[in-house]
């Protein structure tokens, strides 16, 4: 009776085990495994449900040859059954087998390991398998994860490691400087090829010859120079593959060019400050002599010795003229050269052009702003074209850079290229005509003409940033006449005949501000994602102020102290501030290895704009005080406001 019960129990137990093991599935990878030579790899193989170990057998074999890679049998792994090629290199994860994980760890992968592998799982009732394919990555090139830093004149190593089983005589390794595709170093046909180097790197760049058999193709660069800064690429070629890795070189410290820039900034600041003192002395002396001559003229008493006084004045005048010319030109020229060298060091053409040009053109602007008059018709002509010429030169440079980026990097179609070139030519033509069309501008037609020139200049920049910019500006050109009519109606409704002249001036100012504000918003929207967005916004503000100044007939009869302060700011303070900004950026770059201010145009443009804004404010003040109609209407308005205030005060007192 007892024996029959045991038989029934065993029968139920075997039936239970059979139902538990029935229908299992073996899972493997969906894609081939790509492995580097010498690395380790895990060959996945698992079942969707754990299996009893006492009836389990797992077999890893090569699918092409049937070679036994590893075996799990009778609840333990059997390394003695392995093929000698896999002995000590292929193992199960023992603690994972009970969980249904039969993955295999294969170490030190060789080229012979490439191929198909089978994982076969057997139980008493059924057998299932999965396949795993190993592909060998024949060529692996590794560069540096972080940039390499070096001071000028030092040596630096740029890493490049090549992992491959390809013989050296079948490898070709190139070191390329990506900026200009300059060949730095070449390894070909099993040996170094120094004769192929570019002249700039000849004798300075070399491989570590004894390390090449180990796959080390690192580059040693001697005597680092400023122009070496940037990206280098290690390109490795075989008959079948081509792989590359990059390395970055960042320069620290002062090179010869950096020291040159620093010396120029110090010289510019020092000369600007030291020459300002005698220049102010001469200016003050000329003012006193002018006042004295006017007093003598009023008294109608001739000088005691006119010939001697004229000779003495001529000698002093020659010295003063020389001092004025040196004081204005030398700091600006030095800073222009410094910014040009800095732009060359940083490979920033736009930054170099704008900063250098602004400092150079400031010479003409300061002569126009100066509280003295130099002799000669050439001086008068330069004064008359100073501001239009500055606008033309700077705008041409900025738009040229914009057009170059559009045609080179944005790759528009042929129609867009043609239209962009046509628009650029139109902008240049109108900007140039502003230089030669009348050397003095007043309100009326000149204001309208300059507005069109300004609109074209800004429209070109907006158009190149987005195709929608064309539509936005085109609509604005239709909206603005309506706005102008609205302002004219406001002027006629709210301004009586007594204040008609004043109302017209207010209307023009409002129209100018609203028009420029719309352009500013468009430029901000369409260039928001542009890396030059801050510089473009600063350029726009600078251009707005410059265009506003051009509408004035510049007056020389200005308040003396304010006139001198504006002149000193332009001739001395601006040069000092620019030199301090450039020298500070130079020191910070040498200390940190990277730039603090990405574009110095965001400093140079606001400083120049502030200087021009001061001159504009001085011209507006002179215009309002010297224009009889404007002055009368302003005095009348102030008198009326004062009377109304007094009457309201007296009425309040009477009520109390």
PyMOL commands that set and color helices and strands:
alter all, ss='L'
color gray80, all
select helices_A, chain A and resi 2-21+53-55+79-81+84-86+94-97+111-113+168-170+194-196+199-201+209-214+226-228+256-299+306-346+349-369+377-408+414-436+445-465+467-494+497-526+533-550+560-592+601-626+628-655
alter helices_A, ss='H'
color red, helices_A
select strands_A, chain A and resi 26-27+33-36+41-43+46-47+57-62+68-73+76-77+90-92+104-106+115-122+127-137+139-142+148-151+156-158+161-164+172-177+182-188+191-192+205-207+219-221+230-237+242-252
alter strands_A, ss='S'
color yellow, strands_A
deselect
rebuild
show_as cartoon
